[in-house]
Amino acid sequence: MVMGELGQETDLLVIGGGPGGYAAAFRAADLGLEVALVDNVDRPGGECLYRGCIPSKTLLYLSELIYKTRNAAVMGLRFEPPRIDLEGIRNWKRSVINTLADGLATLGEKRGIQFIRGRAVFESPKKVRVYDSDVSHIKFNHAIIATGSRPAPFQGTDFREGGRIMDSTGALEMANIPEKLLIIGGGYVALEMGTVYAGLGSRVTVAVRSERLLRGADPDLAVPLIRSLKERFAAIHFNTLPGTLEETKDHVDVIFQGGSEKGPQRFDRVLVATGRQPNSGDVGLENTRVRCDDKGFIIVDETRRTSDERIFAVGDVAGAPLLAHKAFHEGKVAAEVIAGRPSAFEARAIPAVVYTDPQVAWCGLTEEQARKKKIPVKIERYPWKFSSRAITMGASNGLTKLILDTESGRVLGVGITGPETEGMISEGVLAVEMGALAQDVGLSIHPHPTLSETFGEAAEIFTGSATHILNK
């Protein structure tokens, strides 16, 4: 250590303040460990809070309000078209982020966690150097890497600040509402941001390399969403990718490859949403025994321990699915193991939610996975056209789907499309984790009229006791 440099020691060093990092730090502190958390900002929250989950859902809620007021006309309620105050929207988004960030900072302080702003790089399996910080070195007994991921570029494009070719972070900044927006990708980020911008007035075109959207979900769950998006978006081009993107001061010229779009088209902005890559390349892993796979994700076991026994990894940097709630759970597991508690990451059902309109959510085994693995299953679907509550909401195109073990009726997977599925899917997660049978779900009394009834009635189709649909 250089003379005059400030060093310190800690039981647990957490590198990265996102969901996995701060969940691990909070749990470890609750279990009595001395914890230091290093991040490049002075409040925890990470990509999810500052540039991902929270700002996107804030904007999606606003777009949902716009769509609901438009759709209310058929119900006899007519509203004036909204006046978009872009600066007001930005201020609201910032206030949401600051409220949550301040809350997390307070929770950390009350737990006695030391927050250190800087960039930590491993010098050995026992010590890191911290750049851009008053603290130069930290020795630790254990470390948790929670450095997250970042948007992947497309064919050599870069995401420069103020550029017309944007990643999700740039799109969430809401610099303006482009008249014509191209979105490259067909996953949840692409469709959520497309929903936001279309709601605010952009003519949105989506180009996706495959023949479908939301490849992680079963195709039937995406059908109502695709029908809705085709009405709201200017175009959706399947089996299509841009061959060239030429950015100028005022626009982006695009030439497509594949599909039916061949000629050049001009867009005001382009959003690249084709995936994410792990932030594992600049944290000094070469100075440890930590190993990564061929995509750069850190290899961990069921306790989230890496191949270096002192070092753990959680969240996006430790591999798919790249979801905040998966990172929360992993962070707690790692902290408990380090504190000497028996713990492991053994989730049967990690829910996925797409906050479009309609929303799409699923957990556990999908129908496609069952078919590929040749698992004998019974699929029961309850169309929402038979749901009283869905009809009152104008949401009769929704669907609740159960993937059940053929013999026992055990719930192996759940899929739901429609409004409010973000909350409904939790019943599915609990059913899969608890090994519930269709009989258990069907005999649980669901309140009427609610959308959650569709879950119970889907189970009753299996038992032959459904009320609002003819039994087979």
Secondary structure, DSSP 8 states (H G I E B T S, - for coil): --TT--EEEEEEEEE--SHHHHHHHHHHHHTT--EEEEESSSSS-HHHHHHSHHHHHHHHHHHHHHHHHHHGGGGT---------HHHHHHHHHHHHHHHHHHHHHHHHHTT-EEEESEEEEEETTEEEEESSS--EEEEEEEEE---EEE--STT----TT-SEE-HHHHHH-----SEEEEE--SHHHHHHHHHHHHHT-EEEEE-SSSSS-TTS-HHHHHHHHHHHHHHSSEEESS-EEEEEEE-SS-EEEEEESSS--SEEEESEEEE-S-EEES-TTS-GGGSS--B-TTS-B---TT-B-SSTTEEE-GGGG-SS--HHHHHHHHHHHHHHHTT-------S---EEE-SSSEEEEEE--HHHHHHHT--EEEEEEEGGG-HHHHHTT-TT-EEEEEEETTT-BEEEEEEEETTHHHHHHHHHHHHHHT-BHHHHHHS---SS-TTHHHHHHHHHHHT--SSS---
